[in-house]
Amino acid sequence: MTTPSTHQARHTNRLADETSPYLLQHAHNPVDWYPWSEEALTRARTENKPILLSIGYSACHWCHVMAHESFEDPETAALMNQFYVPVKVDREERPDLDAIYMEAVQAMTGQGGWPMTVFLTPDGVPFYGGTYFPREPRYGMPGFKQLLLSLAKAYQNRPQDIEHNAGQMGTMLRQATLLQATAEPLETSILDRAYQSLENRYDTRYGGFGGAMNGEATRSRGPAETTCEPVVCKRWATAISTAAIACSTGVAPYASKL
């Protein structure tokens, strides 16, 4: 009797057919990953399942940490496969998707970074998001397995909350794409206000903009992988909250600034 090799016995998902080095790193996760594709969106619509979108890149340290903790864990992968259509995206291959969903995560949490973790309706509209989530609760963050179960329950039992949150976020993203450059000259006063806004948001202890989490949570994020888009005219976007989802799931918005 022939014993299969370790390589042959490993689980293989759809990412094995991709060319991105980052996606290929996840080709043997027990997660039933899809690349971003019409196939994934069609399945989500047909089965009425939310999409779990994970965006990262090869050199991202915390992307590898979350992959090892959660995506390589059979128990966590089973939850992802049961309740969601998991989609993995390389931000260096699809900067367009990265920009769209980073806008949403920044609006929901006041900051962003990678890995980016976004929960979408079958139509691709975000209703909850964050960055790195540990497998078990720590650093003041919900555990990823807890989050998977809570949001799946909300999606099934509180669809009105999901629709409300997704509707707000969809409107915000559409308006952001419609912003046009003004024909008016750039006045010094505008630059002064922009500088003042950035100065007020700068974290003098940990660096960066938008505020920081306390203690170990800040160190866990990896400052090199956080980002904040200092566009003053979009400052209002952080008012779009995930309060409805938080109320229905018992999971507070990650790093919420609201």
N, C-alpha and C positions, 0 to 999 in steps of 0.2 A: 504494500500500500504506500502510495506516495504522500509524503507530508508536505503541505504547501509551505513555501518560504514565508518568513516574517513579512516581507514586502507584499507578497501575493495575498496574505491574510488580512492586510490592513484595509480598513474601510476607505472607499474612494467615492468622492462626490463629484458634482458637475464641474468644479473648478479645475479638475485635472485636464480639461480640454482648453484651458485658458493659456495665454502667453505671458501674462503679468507675473513677475517673480513673487510679488506679495500674495496674489491669489493662489498661486501654486503652493505656497507655504501652508495653505489651509485645505489643500486638496484631500488630505487624509484625516481631517477632523471627523468625528462622528456626527457632526452637524450636517444636515442635508442642504448645504449651501447652494444657492443659485448665484450666478453673476447677474448684474443688472440687465434684465432682458424682458421682452414681451412675454416670454414663457412664464416668468415668475409673476408678473403682474396679472396675467390671465388666470393662473392658478389661484392667486389671492382673491380675485373677483369671483371665480367659479365656486370656491370653497368658503367664501366670505371669511377669510382669515386676515388678520393684520400682518403687515410686513415688518420684519425685524431687520433694519438696515444697519450694517456695521461698516464704517469707513475708516481706513487706516493706510499705512504705507510701510515699506520694508524696514526702514531705519528707525521706526517708532518704538521706543523701549516699552512704553505702557501698553501698546498694541500687543506685544509679545507676552506681557504679563497677563493680560486679560485672556489671551488665547490659551495660555497654559492653564490658568485657573478655571476657565469656564468652557471654552470651545473644545478643549481636549478632554473634558470631563463627561463621561457617558450619561450621567444623571442629568446634568444641565443641558446637554445636547438633546436628550429625549424630550425635555420640556419645550425647547425651542422648536423641535420638529413637530411636536404634537399640536401646539397652539399657534404657531406662526409659519410664515413663509420666510425663511432666513435668506438674506441677500448680502453678499460681501462685495465691497467696492474698493478698488485701489484709487486713492485720491490723486495720485500722479498720472493715472490713466484716464480718469474722469473728473478733471477739475471743475467741470460745469456742475455735476451733481454735488460735489464737495461744497462748492460755493452756495448752492441753493439751501442745502440742509444745514450748513454751518450758520447761515442767516437765521434759520428757525431755532437751532439750539441756543444761539446767543440771545434770541428774543425770549426764549423760555427760561433761561437760567442766568443771563447776564454775562456769560462767558462761554468759551468753547475750547475745543482741543481734540486731540486724537489719543486713543480711538474714539470715534464719534459713534454714539449708539442712539438710533432714532427709531421710534415706533410709528408706523404709517398706516393709514387706511388703505384698503385695496386700490384706491385711486392714486396712492402715492403722497397723500397729504399728511404731514406730521401732526401727531396729537400728544406726544410725550418724547422727551429726549434728554440726553446727557452725554457724558464722555466715558471715562473709566468707571466701571462698577465692580467691586470685589465680589468674589463668589459668595462669601458669607458677610453679614452685616459688620462693618467696622468703619472707623474714621468718621462716624456720623452719617454714613451712607447706607442705603438699603442694600442687602445682598442681592446679587443678580438673579438667583433662583426665586427669591421672595418677589422681586420686581416682575419677573416673568409670569408668576402665578397671579399676582394682584392685577396686573394690566389685562391678562387674559380674562379674568373674572369680570373686570369692568367692561371689557369689550362685549362680553356675552350678556351681562345683566344690566348694564347702564349705558346702552348705546346712545342715549340722548346726550350724555356727558361727553362721550367721544366725538359725536357729531358737532357739538357746540365748540369744543376746543379746536377740532380740525377746521371748522368753518372760520373761526377767528384767525387761525394761523394761515389758512389759505388766502384770506383777504389781505393779511399783512404782506405775504410774499408777493401777491399780485401787484399790490401798490408799490412795493419796493422795486419791482422790475420796471414800473412805469415812470420812476423818477427821471426827470430830464434836467440837463444842465441849464442853468439860467443864462440869459443873454446879458444880464446886468454885470457890471464890472465887479471884480473881487475887491471889496473894501477892507481896509486894515481892521476895522471893528469886527468883521466876521472872523478874521484870523485870531484876534484877541479873545473872542468868545470861545473859539475852538480850543485855544491854548488853555484857557481857564478851566474848561470842561475836562480836558485831559489831566491837568494838574490836580483837580479835585478827585479824579478817579485813580490817580497813581498810588500804588501800594508801596510806601517807603520802606516797609519791613521786608516784604518778600519779592518786591519788584512786580512789574507788569501792571495792567490796567484792569479795572472792574472789580477790585477787591479780591481777597484771598480767603481760603478756609483756614481754620486754626490748626496749629500743631501738626500732627502726623498727616492730617488730610492734605495740607499744603505740600508737604514733601512727597506725598504719594502721587500727586498729579504730574510731576516732572515739569518744571518751569519751561524747559526748552520746547515742550510740545503743546503749551497753551497758546491761545491766540485771542485777541480782542480787536475788533475792527472799530477804530475810533472815528466813526462817521457821525457827526453831531446831529445831522438832520434825521438820523434813524434812531435817535436816543429813545424816542417814544416806544420803540418796538419792545423794549423790555417790560412794558406794561401788559403785554399779552401773557396771561398766566396759565399755569396748569392746575389752578385751584380746584376746578371741577373734578379732574381726574384724581387729585390728591384726596379729596373728600370721599370719593367713591371707593378708593383702594386702600386708604390708610397709609399710603406712601407719599412722603413729602417730596415736592419737586427738588431734584438734586441741585445743590448749591444755589437755591433760589435767592434772588435779590429783591423779591417783591415784598 
